[in-house]
Amino acid sequence: MPTNVVLYIRPACAQSDLSKVALTDRGIKFTLRSATDYAAALSAKGFSSAPVLTVTVENELIAWEGHRPELIEMLADLMDTGPVGAHGLRDRE
């Protein structure tokens, strides 16, 4: 499943560091960007603190703010298994 994961971080930010480690540990490839450099764009989307993770899945943008290990796990699972079809999980083993 093609995705484009971008992590916007701030220097010396513990939550940014935790998110980088979690993504790396789960084998998720991502691009790092400075939250400071993109502050105006992130603010326009309602984000006020780092880290901000964005991912495009099947032409849909998904984003969240802060270190969210449960969402990183869900993203990793989605990348491993692919999206769930309209009939839910009953088609999966």
C-alpha positions in Angstrom: 0.0 0.0 0.0 1.7 3.2 -1.1 1.9 5.9 1.6 3.8 9.1 2.2 4.5 9.6 5.9 5.8 12.9 7.0 6.8 13.8 10.6 7.1 17.5 11.5 9.3 17.9 14.5 11.0 20.5 16.7 14.6 20.2 18.0 15.0 19.0 21.5 11.4 17.8 21.7 10.9 14.6 23.6 7.6 13.8 21.9 9.2 14.3 18.5 12.1 11.9 19.5 9.6 9.3 20.8 7.7 9.4 17.5 10.8 9.0 15.4 11.9 6.0 17.4 8.4 4.4 17.3 8.2 4.9 13.5 11.7 3.5 13.0 11.1 0.5 15.3 8.0 -0.4 13.3 9.9 -0.1 10.0 7.8 2.8 8.8 9.7 4.9 6.3 9.1 8.6 6.8 10.3 12.0 5.9 11.4 14.5 8.6 10.5 18.2 8.3 10.9 21.1 10.6 7.7 22.1 12.3 9.2 25.6 12.6 9.7 25.9 8.9 6.1 24.8 8.2 4.5 26.5 11.2 2.1 28.7 9.2 0.8 25.7 7.2 0.5 23.5 10.3 -1.3 26.3 12.2 -3.7 26.8 9.3 -4.7 23.1 9.6 -5.3 23.5 13.4 -2.0 22.1 14.7 -0.3 24.0 17.5 2.5 21.7 18.8 5.0 19.2 17.5 5.2 16.5 16.5 2.7 16.4 13.7 2.4 13.2 11.7 0.8 13.2 8.3 0.2 10.2 6.0 -1.5 9.9 2.7 -3.5 6.6 2.3 -5.3 6.0 -1.0 -5.4 9.8 -1.7 -6.7 10.6 1.8 -4.7 12.8 4.2 -4.6 11.5 7.8 -2.9 13.6 10.4 -2.4 13.9 14.1 -0.6 16.0 16.7 1.6 14.8 19.5 3.3 11.4 20.2 0.5 8.9 19.6 2.0 5.4 19.9 -1.4 3.7 19.5 -1.9 5.5 16.2 1.6 4.6 15.0 0.8 0.9 15.9 -2.5 1.2 13.9 -0.6 2.8 11.0 2.0 0.0 11.0 -0.8 -2.6 11.0 -2.6 -0.9 8.2 0.6 -0.8 6.2 1.2 -4.5 6.9 -2.3 -5.7 6.0 -3.7 -3.1 3.8 -7.0 -1.3 4.2 -10.0 -3.2 5.5 -12.7 -3.7 2.8 -16.3 -2.6 3.0 -17.3 -5.9 4.7 -14.9 -5.3 7.6 -12.6 -8.0 9.0 -14.7 -11.0 8.2 -12.8 -11.5 4.9 -9.5 -11.7 6.8 -8.1 -14.8 8.6 
